[in-house]
Amino acid sequence: MLRPTLARLGHAVVAVADRDPARGSALPFPGTRWLDGEDAVRAWVVEADAAARGVCFVLAIGGHNGAERCRLADVLTGLGLAPLTLVHDRAWVAETAHLADGCQILPMAAVGEEAVLGRQTIVNTNASVDHDCRLGEGVHIMPGATLAGCVTVGDHATIGSNATVLPRVTVGAGCMVGAGAVVTRDLPPGATVIGAPARPLTR
Ligand SMILES: CC(C)(COP(=O)(O)OP(=O)(O)OC[C@H]1O[C@@H](n2cnc3c(N)ncnc32)[C@H](O)[C@@H]1OP(=O)(O)O)[C@@H](O)C(=O)NCCC(=O)NCCS
């Protein structure tokens, strides 16, 4: 969803980086500069005078990878690039909500009144973050997931597709809430839960 969102908002992609050459060369960005990993990015930023030209960055790393998204954001801001905060024109963000740098609010997503989202947090397609929610950095609310009002989500936690978190519940840092789960109680940091009501995933 990131590529059409960037296009729709009128951003021109000047370079694309990936650690995996096979994946990177297959990316659908014809005519853009391909950069093979972090060292190549460092070299290109200098060569292209990217910081002085006001080049911004966006991290196309979804999944349960919020810590890595934040680490890379630190690397790129250290190189002088600015994190881009994206709000798709078909998303809705309340005027009283606060989005920190690098948030991505994708098509049909909603962010309610007084919600506060930490940096590099993604509210994916058709997901909903209701009023007074507090989300840490590097959080991912996957497609169709719903956070009811006054929910707290710790750093780097992920809420799976179509999961629901009930009002005033706290999801600890690094938690993984499975697709379709219904979280009715607070979760400790690092928990992985599935089902309705959500229970720890045991193997
Ligand atoms: C919860 C989750 C992280 C577990 O992943 P995992 O550790 O790789 O777990 P596995 O796939 O090995 O499944 C382990 C067991 O849990 C079950 N299970 C996995 N996810 C489940 C879910 N969301 N709800 C119910 N049961 C689930 C599996 O059927 C399996 O059961 P079994 O042992 O009886 O066969 C993952 O399944 C999930 O839901 N991720 C969210 C995916 C998503 O929403 N992606 C959107 C991308 S934008």
The ligand as a Gaussian input file, in Angstrom:
#p B3LYP/6-31G(d) Opt

LIG

0 1
 C       -0.121000     -15.324000      15.936000
 C        0.955000     -15.525000      14.881000
 C        1.999000     -14.420000      15.005000
 C        1.608000     -16.876000      15.163000
 O        2.545000     -17.125000      14.191000
 P        3.501000     -18.417000      14.353000
 O        4.275000     -18.272000      15.636000
 O        4.276000     -18.556000      13.094000
 O        2.457000     -19.580000      14.601000
 P        2.107000     -20.829000      13.651000
 O        1.687000     -20.387000      12.306000
 O        3.245000     -21.814000      13.772000
 O        0.816000     -21.432000      14.376000
 C        0.883000     -22.064000      15.645000
 C       -0.504000     -22.566000      15.985000
 O       -1.364000     -21.450000      16.266000
 C       -2.471000     -21.419000      15.357000
 N       -2.656000     -20.014000      14.972000
 C       -1.739000     -19.210000      14.424000
 N       -2.231000     -17.972000      14.279000
 C       -3.498000     -18.011000      14.738000
 C       -4.504000     -17.025000      14.844000
 N       -4.289000     -15.750000      14.454000
 N       -5.681000     -17.383000      15.386000
 C       -5.902000     -18.667000      15.782000
 N       -4.965000     -19.646000      15.724000
 C       -3.783000     -19.311000      15.187000
 C       -2.051000     -22.287000      14.180000
 O       -3.169000     -22.835000      13.528000
 C       -1.197000     -23.329000      14.872000
 O       -2.061000     -24.254000      15.496000
 P       -1.716000     -25.834000      15.466000
 O       -0.395000     -25.961000      16.186000
 O       -2.864000     -26.449000      16.200000
 O       -1.628000     -26.200000      14.043000
 C        0.403000     -15.472000      13.444000
 O       -0.265000     -16.650000      13.092000
 C       -0.530000     -14.291000      13.172000
 O       -1.729000     -14.304000      13.450000
 N        0.070000     -13.207000      12.599000
 C       -0.635000     -12.063000      12.142000
 C       -0.615000     -12.069000      10.620000
 C       -1.257000     -10.861000      10.026000
 O       -2.252000     -10.345000      10.513000
 N       -0.655000     -10.372000       8.946000
 C       -1.080000      -9.164000       8.266000
 C        0.072000      -8.647000       7.435000
 S       -0.159000      -6.941000       6.948000

